[in-house]
Amino acid sequence: MDNLQIILAEISWLTKTIESDYPELYQFLDENPMTIPSESHPEIDKNILKDYLESLRQLLKHHLETRKKIKK
């Protein structure tokens, strides 16, 4: 399995996790600036997908940290 397939699998898994475990956060995925291309026909490469995966991770991390602070 090459890196691109691993990255896509991680994006799919993380998106599904957010959808099922954090539905309050899932609604914001459509508004993520990483998903809005600035070109009519953007080229999607491994680096762009890695950046998107990292943005999903950061979104979830921030959400979890914020929830902990609210619960205290």
Secondary structure, 3 states (H helix, E strand, C coil): CCHHHHHHHHHHHHHHHHHHHCHHHHCCHHHCHHHCCCCCCCCCCHHHHHHHHHHHHHHHHHHHHHHHHHHC
